[in-house]
């Protein structure tokens, strides 16, 4: 079972997410809270695999909560949720180490698939977020910096697919390779870029203009 912890200041939505997660045969909701005031204690006690995190919450917001999780529990996956489509919020969350980013209007089935994908090491994003990322790519000159990081053409290709929000399974199909091969390439990318997640790799690739 994939253990999911929920943070959302809207009581109705919080209950809805708990019910949605509990209805999935391979997921279980281990807790749900209205803000991140006690996030370190929550994660330590409940030991979630994936945290579904609202960005805008009172007292301690989602991005601050994300930073605390990354600092204290680097292996816990965090998916951000917001009603906003603002570019800065997207990249602030990615730079802070979020594994994925969803708008709250994302269909429930896509959200559940995103939790599973994050658990498997992917970097799920809703279509609107992926579009924002691509717009940034288009504004930047394609100055390749692969030699500095010793990335292969295949690794750069996989980085590009990750930036589009594609799952490992989708990347495997697009590249004509196995899921395990994608996973192996991803681990090498993380080592070469000195990062710990797909979202961090994408953020660094954008910053360094690798893709």
N, C-alpha and C positions, 0 to 999 in steps of 0.2 A: 504493500500500500504506500502511495505517495502522501506524505503528511504535509498539509497546507495550513499556514497561519494567515489570517486575514486582518488587515488594518483599514478601517473606513469609518469616518465620523458620522455617516448617515446610517441611522439604526435600521431602517427598512432595507437598504441595500446590503448592509452587513448581514442581516438575517437571510436575505435572498441568496447571497454568495455562499453562506454556510449550507443552505438547502441544496443549491446547485452542486456544490462539491460533494456533499454526502450522497447524492443520488448517483454519482459515478462509482462504478464497481471497484476501480483501482485507486480512488482518492479518498482521503478522510480529512475533515477539518478539525484540527487539534485546538483551535482557539480563534476568537475574533474580538478585536478591541477598537476603541474609538480614536486613539492616538498612540504615539510612540514614546510616551513618557517613561514607560517601564519596559521598553523593547528588549534590552539586554537580558533582563530577568525572565521575560516571556520566552525568548528564544532558547535560553539556557535550560529552562524547565520543560518546555514543550517539544524541543528538538525537531522543528519542522525541516522538511526537505526543501520546500518552496514557500516563500512569503509573497502574498498578493497585497501590494502596498498602494494605498491612495496617496496622492502627492499633497493635496491641500487639506490639512487637518489642524485643529487648534493645539495649543500647548507645544507639542513637538511634531513637526510635519514629516511627511514621508521621505523627503530627501535627507533630512537630518537622521531619520530612523535608518535609512539605507546606509548612510555613512557609518553609523554605529554597528550595524550588522556586518558590514564589510571589514571593519576594524577588528571585531571580536569573534566573528564566525565566518571566515572567508569561504567556507565550503557551502554555505546556505545560499540557494538561488533566490533572487528577488526580482519580481515582475512589478513594474510600476503601472498605475492606472490614474487617469485624469480626464476631466471633461475638456481640457484645453488642447489645442493643436499648435501651441506656440513653440517655435523652433528652439528657443533658449531652454525651455523646460525639458524638452526631449534630450538635448545634449548635456544639460546639467545632470540629468539622471544617468545617462550613459557614462559620462566622465566619472561619476561617483561609483560606478560599478554595477549598475542594474543589468540583469541578464536579458530583459525584454521590456517592452513598453506598449501598453494598450490604451486606447480611448475607451471611456466607459460605455459608449454605444456599441462596442464590439459584441457581436452575437454570442450568446452563452456557449454554443458548441465550439466556437473559435477560441474562446477564453480557456475552456477545458483542454483543448488540443495544445494551446500555448503552455499551460502548466506542465503537461506531459513532455512537450518538446524541451522546455527549460530543464526539466529533471534529467533528460537524456543528454544535456550539454548544448542544446541549440540556443539561438537568440531570437525568439519570436517577437514580431512587431505587427501591429495592425497595419492595414494597407495605407491608411492616411499618414502614419508615422514613417513607413518605408518611403512614401512619396516625398515627405519632407527631407529625408536623408538624401534621396536621389537628387533633389533640387540643389542641395548643397554641393554634391559632386559636380553637377553641371556648371556651377558658378566658379568652381576651382579649376585651374589649369591642370591637365593630367601630367604632372611632373613625377615620373616614376623614381622611387627611391629604394628600389629592391636590392641593389648591390650593397647598400649600407647595412641592411638587415639580413642579407644572404637568402632572400626568399626566392623560391623557384617559381616558374610560370604557373604551375598548378596551384601553388599556395596562394599566389596573387588572385587567381581565378576563384578559388574557394573563398577568399576574403571578400571579393566582390559579391558573391552570392550571399554570404552572411550579412553584408551591408543591406541587401534587399529584403532581409527578414526571412530568408529561406531556411527551412529545417534541414537537418543532416540528411534525412530521407530524400527531400526534394533536391538537395545538392548532389546526392549520389546518382539520382536519376538523370539530372541535367549533365553531369560529367561522365556518365557511363561507368561509374565505379561503385564499390560496395559502401554501405554505411560505415563499416569498420575502417575502410580506407580513408573516408572523410574524417572520421574521428582521429585517426593517426596523423593526418595532415594538420588538423586543427591543433593538436598538442604541440607539433613542431612549430606552428605559427606562434603559439603562445610563448614558447621558449625563446624564439628568435626576437619577438617583440617585447619580451620581458613583461608579459601580462598574465592574468589568471582566468580570463573568461572571454567568450566570443564578443560580448559587447565592448569590453575594454580593447580588444584587438581592432574592432571596427573604428572605435573612437581614435585610437592611435594611428590607424591607417589613414583616416581623414586628416588628422593633424599633421602627419608627416607626408601627406599627399602620395601615399603608396598606390592608392586606387582612385 
